[in-house]
Each structure stands twice: as structure tokens, then as C-alpha cells.
Amino acid sequence: MSPKLTQAECAEMCVRIRRHIIEMIHAAGSGHPGGSLSATELVTALYFHFLRQDPQHADAPDRDRFILSKGHGVPVQYAAMAERGYFPIADLTTLRHIDSRLEGHPVKGTLPGIEASTGALGQGLSIACGHALAGRLDGRDFITYCLLGDGEINEGQVWEAALFAAHQRLERLVAIVDANHIQLDGYTADILDTEPLVDKWRSFGWNVIEIDGNDLAQVFAAYEAAGANLGRPFCIIARTIKGKGVSFMENSVAWHGVAPDAEQTAAALAEIGEAR
Amino acid sequence: MSTTRPVGRATRDAYGDVLVALGAQREDVVVLDADLSGSTRSGKFAAAYPERFFNVGICEANLVGVAAGLAGAGKTAFISSFSSFLLCKGFDQLRMAVAYPRENVKIIGTHGGITLGEDGASQMSIEDFALALGLPGVVVCHPADDASALQLLTQIAAADGPAYVRLGREKAPTIYGEGQSVELGRAEVLRGGDDLTIVANGMMLGLALDAAEQLAAQGVQARVIDVHTLRPLDEATLAAAARETGALVVVEEHLRVAGLGSVVAQAVVQHAPAPMRFVGLDGYAESGSPSALLAKYGLTCEAIVGAAQEVLAAKR
């Protein structure tokens, strides 16, 4: 099952994951680096400490679920899955190429461990509710995690699902909002403001915690709290920096959805550094 | 309903019965509705198996997504609402969360077509088959009466994979006799004849059979075929009909584009090209009694007879 990396080991893994993200999007020639880099700590901590999954038994009925609702952030998920042994690391650079299993957005059935086809934004939380409901019906204790973007939650379906989860008291459901403040066309505050996030989710009937989503200690603490959660669904508002770890991508609208060229890739990798 | 044939129950009533039977037989069956469970008859399942019934409220997009998640976790999920709301409001979710990953979700749209009547065009689905056929790999089915609905819904429940079924609000003319078997994917020849073929389904079959009787009085023998399954389409039966009768009329309670007429025409053109005519809708209807609506919007025995005479002239 989970290798349970320590927090310090996860920090090293984040370096490896960020390198993969840059390299694979460069190799693809297109993709979304900003929202993958912002979610690196959130996804790495899950895959290497909290998520009870076994790549050899990816369909185990008791597995924890991870559903990436913000499907454009899939490079961070692929990188974590490859490092966890779901598929060879060498496959990462086939991202977005013809005949690759690494689709530009997640597609259920292409790789074990991809639970939903996403990329048409707003749909993952509903699907996560279905898994959580099935778990309760079957008396299983798995946790369903769903990662959303703060731009993505413009979509009305997210709020339908948020109402439903609270109404059904799905306490084994964890929504993580990667609040990096930027969506494709600009700052969320300018396009369609989704703040105040904590108040919104709380008023919808969720237990809410707000953290710095790029701080592993806070991320670990949030997932510990989520695991002990009772009574209501649990929401983590993770304040993150879009493009985190690469100075020229940080907080940049321009780096939402473009691939770095060779020179930019070299510069990004130099900044990220090498894992020890 | 504008036909002299005896009427039985509405096909949505068969749905309620099939759900209750399935609930007793299968622990994996769950049912979801979007605040229309009384109308869709999924409420019968809710009363019998409340722990496996989920009313999501008036949230069709979420309805589809939650069902997809349940199916992903091994359940067989039936979702129901009016066909217009389910297909139109839930379409992207049906595409991404059901059709694309081939989840075992059964999409049951009741109150199909214009024969729901007085509630008017906002509730009427005239484009549901066009949308459902736009979901690759999804079975598309429209039973005509109580007996065939009971059989087809049971078969759909037993088969793995997504399916869309349109059911009706109104009591439906009885088409099938007791003990007559109906099979998903197999078109039923309801009446023999070699002069032309009338293809129909759902509420239109009673009218089609009436038209065939009128034509017989004029010395024209029409073959009548129930294409209750639009996908997978029984191309062999349609090709044989086209070859043997040389002319076809398709009748549907749906837009004349991208529904039954289109799929039948595609099959005929490939296997045995023949003149065809199409009786169907060209736009939105309005409030009124079902029979008044059928008359005003051209879904009548006379319209079918007229189309038959036209296509016979084209054949010669």
C-alpha cells in the first residue's frame, strides 16, 4: 500500500514532481504548468503519505479515491502516479502524443488509478459524491478526495454537488480547492470572484480548513484533520501560488496554459534544482 | 389517443414495476431522481428500498455525475427525470461521466415527446434521440407499450453499460399481445406486407397500424415495423424491408432530423436504397391535450397514409 514518505521525504519528492511537470509539458509542446505546480504539495502528500492505494491493485474496492476535477492539472497527477509505480517514469514525456496513455486531460480507462474523465470543468465533485455514497452503502471506510480549482468552481454543478454532499452528510468526502487566484483569462477576482471561499463552503454545510497549500506541514495537518473528520464533508481551502517553484511562472496569468521552450525549460529546472 | 386501439398503462408505470422487481433481485441496483420521482415512478422504488434511493433535488447535472460515481464504484445506477431535462440539462455530464467511460448508468427519460400535453413545450422532449444518439456506445431505446417496456427495461438492466430509454406520460395503445417476446436490438415486424414499409416506435405505432389498415382497405399492403431500439439498430430487418417493399415511411414523435428517420435512412441507403418519406416534428409544440397536439402537429393516421401514397408514387 502507501509507502508513507515522511514530510521531509515528500519535500524531496515535490522537487522530482516539479521537474517532471516541466519536462513533460516541454516534451508535449503544450499543457498547463501553472496549475500543476500550484498543486504539487497537495497531490504529492496525498500520493506518498495519505492515499491508501496500491498500484498493483488499482481496482481494490477499499482503495481511497483521488479525482482530479481540475483536469488540466493532470501533469502533476501523472508525475505522482509514475513515481508511485503506476506506470514507467519514461512514459511521462509521451504526454499528449498520439497513442500515449497520457491524455491531455484525465481519461478513465487509460491508466489504472484514473477514476474519472475530467477536463470539462465542474464535474469531478459530483462523481466523487457517487463514490462516497457507494462507500457508505457498502460499509467501506475509504476516503474520496477531489481536487478542484478556484476558477473551476465558477461552474454551477460544483455547487449542486456541494449542496448534495452536505445534505447526505458525506463525511468520507474531502474537497480540496487549489486556490491559486488565477484562471485562464485572468485573476479570478477579475473574471468571476469566488471569494470568500471559506464562508461559501461553510455556509453550504461543510467543515472547512484554510491552509497555505504550498506548505507541506500545513498540507499534512489538513489531511490528518480530514481523516479524522466527522459529520459533514470536509473542504480544504488551499491558498497556493500558481506556477509555484519557477519564478517567472509564479502568479502569472500567461503561464496558465503554455509550454516552456528549451531555454525556459532549462531555466525552470535550474530553479527547481535536483532532488537529493 | 387518436387511435381506436385499446390502451394499457403508460410506459412509465412499467418502469416503476421493473425497478421494484430489480430492487428485490439485485443489491447493486440504486436509483436516483431529480425531484420528479412521483411522475417518473421511481418513487415506487423509493418506497420499497429507501436506503438505495437518492433524490438529488432539482440538479440534473449533479444527478448524472453522482450516478456515474456510484457506477464507478460498482453499482448499477438508474437515473430518471423528464427526458427533456435529463438529456438537455445533463448532456455534458452524460458525455464525460457516462458515455465516454462507459459507466453502467441507465438514463430513463419519462414524459417524452409532445404527448405529455398540457404542460407545454418547456417540458417536451423533441430532440432527446438526437442527443442520445450523439453519445457513442449508449443504447437508445423507446418502448411502445406496457408489455414491451417491461421486457426491454428488464433486458437493459441485465446488460452492462449505459443506455437511454424514453418513456411516455400517457397511457399507451397496446401493441404486443401477452407472451409475445420483445428483444433489445431486434426490430419487430408487427404486420406483414410487401407494398411498402412503415417504420415507427413509441406512441406512433398505434397510428402506424391504423394507417396500415386504411391502406389495406385501398388494396395496399404495408409492413409495419417497431424499431424500439435505435441503437444498436437492427439493420438486417430494415434492409430486408427496403429490398422487399421498395418504399418506406418513418413516423416519429421527435424532430425529423437526427432521430429515428435519420438512422433508418442511413441503414436503407447503405443496404437497399429506396424512396422514403418522413412523418415527424419540425419545431416546438405548445400546450394542449395529447390528441389535439398530435392532430395540430401532423402526427396523424392521415399524415401517414398521405406519406405512404407519396412514397408509393415515387416507387413506381
Interface residues (C-beta under 8 A of the other chain):
Chain A: P61 V107 K108 G109 E115 A116 S117 T118 G119 A120 G122 Q123 L125 S126 I127 A128 C129 G130 H131 A132 L133 A134 G135 L137 D138 G156 Q157 E160 A161 L163 F164 H167 Q168
Chain B: V30 E51 R52 F54 V56 G57 C59 A61 N62 V64 G65 V66 A67 A68 G69 L70 A71 G72 A73 G74 K75 A77 D92 Q93 R95 M96 A97 Y100 P101 R102
